[in-house]
Amino acid sequence: MTSASGSIDINGAHLNHRQHRTLEALFSHPTPHNLHWAEVRHLFEAVGGVTEEHNGHIRISVGESAEMFDPNHGKDLTTEQVVDLRRMLKDSGFDPSAA
């Protein structure tokens, strides 16, 4: 559902167009190979929490789930990271196909 401010409300979170597009990309099939960490980080800052650890790893939390990710100094996510993030989002009610 789109609010008056133009944000998209999913499971109580207000996502802007860019965040919503990233959410849809995470759930697209086949698994995308061009998702950038900056985009994913921006999405998770809106739906949960993001903390950068001293070792460069990123702790991402949403709902009851929290996991550590290693961005590998690259800008793109691996297939395994996409699958893990997709599971976290789905388990917390952020599945765009259910909206």
Secondary structure in CASP SS format (residue, H / E / C, confidence):
PFRMAT SS
TARGET T0000
AUTHOR 0000-0000-0000
METHOD secondary structure of the structure
MODEL  1
M C 1.00
T E 1.00
S C 1.00
A C 1.00
S C 1.00
G C 1.00
S C 1.00
I E 1.00
D E 1.00
I E 1.00
N C 1.00
G C 1.00
A E 1.00
H E 1.00
L E 1.00
N C 1.00
H H 1.00
R H 1.00
Q H 1.00
H H 1.00
R H 1.00
T H 1.00
L H 1.00
E H 1.00
A H 1.00
L H 1.00
F C 1.00
S C 1.00
H C 1.00
P C 1.00
T C 1.00
P C 1.00
H C 1.00
N C 1.00
L C 1.00
H E 1.00
W H 1.00
A H 1.00
E H 1.00
V H 1.00
R H 1.00
H H 1.00
L H 1.00
F H 1.00
E H 1.00
A H 1.00
V H 1.00
G C 1.00
G E 1.00
V E 1.00
T E 1.00
E E 1.00
E C 1.00
H C 1.00
N C 1.00
G C 1.00
H C 1.00
I E 1.00
R E 1.00
I E 1.00
S E 1.00
V E 1.00
G C 1.00
E C 1.00
S E 1.00
A E 1.00
E E 1.00
M E 1.00
F E 1.00
D C 1.00
P C 1.00
N C 1.00
H C 1.00
G C 1.00
K C 1.00
D E 1.00
L C 1.00
T C 1.00
T H 1.00
E H 1.00
Q H 1.00
V H 1.00
V H 1.00
D H 1.00
L H 1.00
R H 1.00
R H 1.00
M H 1.00
L H 1.00
K H 1.00
D H 1.00
S C 1.00
G C 1.00
F C 1.00
D C 1.00
P H 1.00
S H 1.00
A H 1.00
A C 1.00
END
